[in-house]
Amino acid sequence: MNKFILFVLGVILVTTEQITGKEKYVVCYYGTWAAYRNGLGKFDVTNINTELCTHIVYTFLGINRTGTVVSLDPYLDYPENWGRDNLRKFNALKKQNPTIKTILAVGGWNEGSAKYSVMAATPKLRKNFITSAIEMIKKFGFDGLDIDWEYPNRGDTVYGHDDINNFTQLLKELREAFDKHGLLLCAAVSSVKSMASLSYDIPAISRYLDLINVMAYDMNGASDLVTGHNSPLHRGEGDENVPKDNLKTIDAVLEYWLEQGCPPEKLILGLPLYGHTFKLSNATINGVRAPSDGPGIAGPYTATRGMIGYNELCMKFRRETWKLKYDNSAKVPYAVQGNNWVSYDDAQSLTAKVKYALQFNIAGITLWSIETDDFLGACYLDDYPLTRAVNIVLGRSIESTTHGSVSTPTTEKPSTSQPTDQFVCEDTGFFPNPDDCTSYYYCVKNAGNILVPKLLHCPGNLHWDQNNELCNYPDQTNCNI
């Protein structure tokens, strides 16, 4: 646990190269369904830290048979029938940070390809889509649209190869309409050559899009029946003989998209804040490309075998015994516990990826998705440790919360007091306050190698939970002071 804390502090405190020129973007995707997760995994609009993103993307709306943009969850999106009114609340975040851009995303994996294949092929349906998208954007105060058609000419497509030109035509018509309203037009696209080459005329779509979010994750998964990295930077263990055109790596992705004509000033590199889990066929064969029997463990909040949020995984690392490993070639970590195998990203690997990508002067970084970062600060001294690490490498000035607890579902932050002379530290780490359930001590060595206590306070009405070393709801703790 202490090693994790010290590393994140090191990433946050290190001096990075000054980024010259235009500010780099941090595009934060928000998976709205996280509002239904249990316990400390629940994530609502109020949990979004608007200082950590230049753009925030609301996912997802869909389309109906007429091509009209519609809500996929009216209870969550709208206020009617005692709904949660999330679309309005999301755009109200501009009051916290007037410079932030809000983007409405339409599509997503669950929407499939068929409806979008039909819509893009039909002039009348394209017109319905464009008109309804603008109406939705203007009604709720969004700054633009993100099209997440997964994917043209793939999956359950109806018109196959024609999707490529039809997608370009759709973007052309959207561009013409959006320019009249000053709206941003973005798209989320597949990354590796073997997939992207099937779906896009890259020079053509680049003419019409403001931002191109290249999703450089899900490069390997449990369906491969061997372990593999979710988002490797370079050729890694077991990839020595893979032909260049078949590589599933970030360096290959950037090279392909830029060589195909995507302007670097429009390219946003998509990075994951989650991992992929695998069930090893044999626990003793546990490296990269080890035989797998399919999806591994599910997280307690995302509850989906084969994937796990970083907020779930970092807590497992604190509570359980895992062997943490690092692929020095691919520049990404992985972890093993018995027959459980996990590919994930941490602050170190994300920092390496962002630094590499900046060599190409790309526009910025996309993060999928902020509700799976350690947004409550349950594992580290700061909330959003991964998102913060990315911001720092990009040269963005952000305020550190520097606390060891979780935040409440409001914007309230925990407070910090000066070290007290009454509490005596016997070791480094976190310790309960014997006189107060709502505060705790963090013991750390000063410059003179002397242990000193720092008194910290949980936000809101939360109590310190010593068993899990985080601020928690009172009924989940054993404090009876």
N, C-alpha and C positions, 0 to 999 in steps of 0.2 A: 504493500500500500504506500509506504513512504517513498519508494523508488518512483512510483507513478507521480506522486505529488511533486517531488523534486524535479522530475523531468519536465512536467508541464510548466512549472515555474521558470525553468531554464529557457524554455521556448518563448515564454511570454516576456522575459526580461532581456533576452539577447538583443543586441543591436543589429538590425537588418539593413541591407543596402537601401538607400533612398530610391524610391521609384520615381523616375523622371517622366515628364510629359503628362498626358491626360490621366485622371484618376482611374484606377482599375476598379472594375465592377465586382461586387459580390452579390450574386443572384441566389436568393434563398427560396427554395421550394418549401411550401407548407402543405403537408398531407392532412386535409381537414378531418379525415376519419379518426385521427388520433384523439379527437374530443370524446370518443366512446371508449377509450382504453381505461383500464382499471388502475387504481392506486396512484403511485408516483409516475406512471406512464401516461397519465391523462394530460393532454396538451390542448390548450384553447388559444384563441386569438390573443388573449391577454398575456400569454407566455412569450410572445414574440418580442425579442429585443431589437428594436428598430435601428439601434446604433451599429449593429453588426452587419447590416445588409444595405446595399444601394438599391436593390430591387427585391421585392417579395412577391412570390407567385402563389396564387390561390388555386389549389387543385382539388377536384376537377369538375367542370361542367361537361355536358355531352350534347348530342344532337338527336333529333327525332327523324322520322322518315322523310319529312319535308325539308330537312337540312337546317331547321331552326335550332338555335342554341337553347338548351333547357337545363334546368337543375337536375342533378342526379340524386339529390337529397334535400327536398324542399323544407323539411323540418329544420335541418341544420342551416340552410342558406337564407331562408326568408323568415319574417316575423309573424306571418299569418298562422293561425291555429296554434298559438303559443310557441311558435318556432324560436330558434336561437338567434336568428337575424345576423348570421356570420358575415354575409357579404357586406353589410353596412358597417359592422364592427371592424372588419378587416381594413376597410378604407379609412375609417376613423383613426387608424394608427398614424396617419399623416399629421395629426395634431401633435403627436410626440416628436416626429421628425419630418418637418415639411419638405425636406429634400428627397425623401424616399419615393420610389416609383412602385406603384401597385399594378400587377399584371394578372389578368384572368386567363387561366389555362383551360383549354377545351381538349378533351380526348383522354389519353392515358391507356395503360395496358388493358384494363378491364373493358374498355369500350371497343377494342378490336379494330379491325381495318375495314370491314365490309361497308358500314354506313358511310365512312369517309370516302371510300372508293366510289360509291354511287353518287354522293354529293358532289365530289370534285369533277365527275364526268358529265354533270348535268347543269347547263347554264342557269335554269330556273332555281335549282337547289343551291347553287353557288350564291346566287343573289339573295336567297332567303338566309343563308348562313351569314353573309356579310352584313345584311341589314339588321338581323337579330343580334349579331355580335356587337355591333356599334350601339344598338339600343341598350343592351345589357351593360356595356362598358360605361356609357354616359349616365345611365340611371343610378349606378352605384358609385361612380367616381373613380373608376380604374383609369390607368394611364396607357394601357395597351393590352394586347392579346398575345398569348403563347399557344401555338398550335402543336399539339402533341399527338399527331397521327402515328400510331404504332401498328404497322408501318406501311408506306406505299409499296405495292408490288410484293407484299409478303403476308404471311398468315392467312386470314380468311378473305383476302382481297377478292373483289368481284371482277375488276377490269384489268388485273394483272399488270403487264408492262406499260399499259396506257396510263397507269397511275402516275408515272414519272412526269410526263408532260402535263397531265391534269393537275397535279400538285403545283407545278410551276404556274399554270394559268390561274389557279385559285389565289396564289400569292400575289400575282400581278394585279388581279382585280381588287384584292384586299389593300394592296399598296395604294392604288389610285383612290380608293374610298377613304382610307385612313389618313392620307395626306390632307384631305379636306377638313379633318378634325384634329390634326396634330397628334395622332396616336402612334404608339410604338407597335411594331410588328415583329414577333419573335417566333422561333420554332425550336422544338426539342427534336434532335435527330439521332439516329444510331451512329455508332462511332467507327467500328473496325471496317476495313476495306471490303471484306467478304460480305458484309451486310449492307453497308452504306452504298456500295456500287450498284446494288439491286434496286435502290429506292430513289436516288436523287440525281438530278442534273445540277451539280454543285455550283458551277459558274452562274447558271440561270437563277437558282433560288437565292443566291447571294446578292443578286441585284435588287431584290425586293425586300429582304429582311434587314432589320436593324441589328438584331442579335441572333446568333446561331448557337444554341446550347447543345454541344456535342456530348452525349451521354457516355462517358468513358468508364463505365462500370457494368456489372453483370457480364463481364467478359468470359468468366468461367462459372459454372454452377453445378449443382448436384445432379442434374440430368446428364452430365458428361460421364458419370460413373467413375471418375478419378478426381482427386482433390485438385484444386486450382485457385489461383488468386482472383479475387473479385475485380481488382483494378491495379494490375502491375504497371510500374513505370517502365521497366525494361524487360528484355528477355530474361527469364528466371530459371530456377532449377527445373530440369526436365525439358526445357525448350531449346536445347542446344542445336537440335537438328531440324527445327521447324523453319520452313522457307519464309523469307521476309514477308511475302505477300499474305501469308497465313497467320502472321503474328497478331496476337491479341494483347497489345501493350499500348500504353499512353504515348510513348515516343513514336510508334508506328502510326497511331491515330493522328497525331499532330502533323506528321510528315505527309500522310495521305491527304487530309483535308486541305492543307496549305498548298500542296502541289496541284491539287485539283482546281484551285482558284478561289478558295474561301479567303476573303480578306482578313488578315490577322486582327484588324481593328473591329471586326464583327464576331470573331470566334470567342466563345465562352467555353472553357473546359469544364465539363461536368465531373465532379468527384463525389464519392459516397461517404455518408456518415453512418453506414451500417455494414454488416458483414454477411458472408455466406457460410452456412454450416453444412457439414458432411458427416455421414456415419461411415467410419472406416470398416472395410471388410476384415482387416486384421490389425489389431491395435499395435502390433510390433512393427508394422510397415506404415509409417506415419509421416513421411515427407511430402513434398509437393509432387503431384501426379501419382499418389498412392491410390490403390484400388478402393473404391467407395461403393457402398450399397444404397446410395441415394441421399436424400435430405437428412440433415442432422437435427439437433435440438432446436426447439422453438424458444423464443424469449417470453418472459412472463407477461409482457405488455403487447407486443406485436403478435404473439400467439400464432406464428406461421413457421412450420418446419422448413428448414433450408435457408432462413434468413434470421438475422438478429440485429437489433438496434445497438448502436455503440453505448447508449445509456444502460442497456440491459447487460451487455458484455462486460463493461468495466466494473459493474457491480459483482458479476460472477468472478472476475479476477480477484476482487477484494475478499470475497467470502469463501471461495473454493480454491483448490490446488490445481493449477494449470501449468503446463510447460510452455513458456512464451518463447517463440523462435522468430528469427528474422532472416529473410531471403536477401542476402547481400547483393545478389545480381538484380533481382526485380525491385529491390528497395521498398519492400512491404513486409509487415509482420504476419505471422499466423500462430495459432495456439493449439495445443493438443491436451486432451484429458481422456485417458482410456481410449475408447473408440470414437470419441468426439473430436472433430477437426474443424477449425474456424479460420477463415480468411477475413481479415478486417483491416481498417486503417486507423492509425493513431496520429498524434500531433507530429511525430517525426516523419512518418511517411507522407503525410499531406504537405508538410513543409518542403520535402524533397521534390514532390510533384509540381508544386506551385513555382518553386525556384527554377525548375527545368523549363516549365512552360513560358515563364517570363522571358526566356532567351529569344522567343519568337515574337515578343511584343504583342501578345494576344490581348483581347479586351478585358478579360477577367476570368473569374471562376464561378461556376454554378455548384451549389451544394444540394444534394438530395439525401435526406431532407431534414430540416432543422429540428423536427420533433424527435429524431432519433439520436441527436447529439445528447451529451449529458447536460440537458438544458436546465436541470434543477441544481447542478453543482453537487450531486450526491457522491461523486467519486473524487473530486479534485477541489482545489482551493478557489476555483472560478467556475461559474456556470459556463456553458457553451465552450468547453476547452478546445474542441476541434475547429469550430467556427472562428474563435479568437485567434488560433494559430494561423489560419488562412489569412485573416485580416492583417495580422502583423507582417507576414511575408510580403503582402501586397503594399505595405507602407501606409496602411490606414491607421489613423490615430484613434484608439478606443480606450475607454475607461475600464480598468480592471476592478472587478468586485472584490477580489482577494478575500474570499471567505471559504469556509469548509462545509457549507450547508446548502440546503436547497432553498429555492425562492418560492414564495407563495404564488397563487394564481393571479396576483396583481403585480404592479411594477415595483412594489416595495422591496428594498434590499436589506440584508442583515447589517447590523451596526457592529463597529469594532471599538473596544476600549483599550486604553493603555495597559501594559503589563501590570499585574498586581503583585504586591510584596507578600500577600497572605498565602498564595498557592505555591507549593514547591514542586517543581518538575523532577520526576525520577527517570524519565526517558523521553525521547522525542515522540511526537504523535498527538492524538486528540484524547482529551480526558473530560469527564463530566464535572460540572461545577457542583460541589457538595451542598451549596446553599441555594441553588436556583435551577429549576428544570429547563428554563428557556435560554440558558447560556452554557458555554463550555470553554475549555482552555485548549489552545494549541501550543505545544511546547516545541521549541526549536532552538538550536544553538546559535548564539550571536557570533560576532567577529572574533571574540576572545575564546570561542569554543565552550562557552558557559550556557547551560540550559536556562532559557527564560520563558515564562508563560505569557501568552497573549489571550486576553479575554474576548470572546466573540459571542454575539447574540443571535439566536435564531430569528428569522423574520416572522411577522404576524403572531399567531398563537401557537406556533410549532414548538415542540420540545426536543431536546437533544436525545438521540437514540444511540447509546454507547455500543450496543451490540452490533449495529450496522454502521456506526460512525457517520451519522448524518442527522440533519434536522427532519423530524417526522411528525405525523399527526399524533396528538397526545395519547389516543387510545392504542397506538402502536408501540408505545414506550413503557418502561417500567419505573418511571420517575414518580414518586409520591410525596415530594417535598411540599 
